[in-house]
Amino acid sequence: MTESGKVRKALTDWLPLWGPLGPQELKPAQFWSQGTSRASQRARSLDLSCPDAGLREEAWQDRKKRLTPPELEPTQHVLTRAFILSPQPILYSYFRSSCSWRVRIALALKGIDYETVPINLIKDGGQQFSKDFQALNPMKQVPALKIDGITIHQSLAIIEYLEETRPTPRLLPQDPKKRASVRMISDLIAGGIQPLQNLSVLKQVEEEFQLTWAQNAIISGFNALEQILQSTAGTYCVGDEVTMADLCLVPQVANAERFKVDCTPYPTISSINKRLLVLEAFQVTHPCRQPDTPTELRA
Ligand SMILES: N[C@@H](CCC(=O)N[C@@H](CS)C(=O)NCC(=O)O)C(=O)O
């Protein structure tokens, strides 16, 4: 039996209450990733995710008696145990935040279910400044992701963690040179454009100059990006596979449109953006379809 077949059989046999897992052949990592989500949902519905470690352990021992088949392999045993006991990831996000959108796309591509906790960046002076949120992210910014018992902020760090722990589908190419291009483009957007037009920076600029300020930051970054993409792009930013660079590009183009930047001088950026926007992971995570999207902006 193939590796994915073994995993599939194990999960469907041991945890029948998860329901059918779908007919398509999945690679083991994708399968585990889907299994994780189901296990988290299941853990929550069984109330196994209680914070008390002792109780969780007891609950696990109890389940193990009933669910562990004799042929359970040690690695699968450990993974199943971790998955049953782990709560669902929580994404602290704002519908319009481009950095949150990057992470939402990564989660969608990797098939990771999660709960969204909206942090409204403008309501009540900004919920990112609340004491509770600052305890999660002292930088007072979204996104933050609670996953596997830790909280991570900084969207690129989150995406790289997801990549290392849930490697399928790959968001960083195997080839080190292409990988460097992906990181270079991601950093250019995440470090060289977005911070300059972020809310907290715009607040420092007089209101009547804010739009021009944001436009200039985007135009100067896009001038460089357009040139770079002409040598790295295939179907997408780097070659023909969707990578972390694409997760940064689409939300940044959305920001450009919001700030009324004319994108006609950027044909490469615009065409890659168009090709990415038709993909399901980019559509379901779009700012107009989030739990906290205001009714008038929903589509
Ligand atoms: N480098 C951080 C930047 C995060 C960031 O700037 N988040 C924005 C929304 S996209 C934010 O929370 N802004 C709140 C503020 O400026 O007060 C990342 O990539 O996650």
The ligand as an SDF file (V2000), in Angstrom:
LIG
                    3D

 20 19  0  0  0  0  0  0  0  0999 V2000
    5.7860   43.1150    8.9330 N   0  0  0  0  0  0  0  0  0  0  0  0
    4.4830   42.8520    9.4360 C   0  0  0  0  0  0  0  0  0  0  0  0
    3.6050   44.0550    9.1580 C   0  0  0  0  0  0  0  0  0  0  0  0
    2.2370   43.9160    9.7600 C   0  0  0  0  0  0  0  0  0  0  0  0
    1.3900   45.1410    9.4900 C   0  0  0  0  0  0  0  0  0  0  0  0
    1.8810   46.2100    9.0930 O   0  0  0  0  0  0  0  0  0  0  0  0
    0.0840   45.0000    9.7020 N   0  0  0  0  0  0  0  0  0  0  0  0
   -0.8110   46.1050    9.4890 C   0  0  0  0  0  0  0  0  0  0  0  0
   -2.0090   45.6730    8.6530 C   0  0  0  0  0  0  0  0  0  0  0  0
   -1.4890   45.0880    7.0640 S   0  0  0  0  0  0  0  0  0  0  0  0
   -1.3350   46.5800   10.8360 C   0  0  0  0  0  0  0  0  0  0  0  0
   -1.6490   45.7920   11.6910 O   0  0  0  0  0  0  0  0  0  0  0  0
   -1.4110   47.8960   11.0130 N   0  0  0  0  0  0  0  0  0  0  0  0
   -1.9140   48.4680   12.2310 C   0  0  0  0  0  0  0  0  0  0  0  0
   -1.3960   49.8390   12.4820 C   0  0  0  0  0  0  0  0  0  0  0  0
   -0.6550   50.3620   11.6370 O   0  0  0  0  0  0  0  0  0  0  0  0
   -1.7610   50.4060   13.5150 O   0  0  0  0  0  0  0  0  0  0  0  0
    3.9280   41.5720    8.7680 C   0  0  0  0  0  0  0  0  0  0  0  0
    4.3910   41.2490    7.6590 O   0  0  0  0  0  0  0  0  0  0  0  0
    3.0860   40.8950    9.3740 O   0  0  0  0  0  0  0  0  0  0  0  0
  1  2  1  0
  2  3  1  0
  2 18  1  0
  3  4  1  0
  4  5  1  0
  5  6  2  0
  5  7  1  0
  7  8  1  0
  8  9  1  0
  8 11  1  0
  9 10  1  0
 11 12  2  0
 11 13  1  0
 13 14  1  0
 14 15  1  0
 15 16  2  0
 15 17  1  0
 18 19  2  0
 18 20  1  0
M  END
$$$$
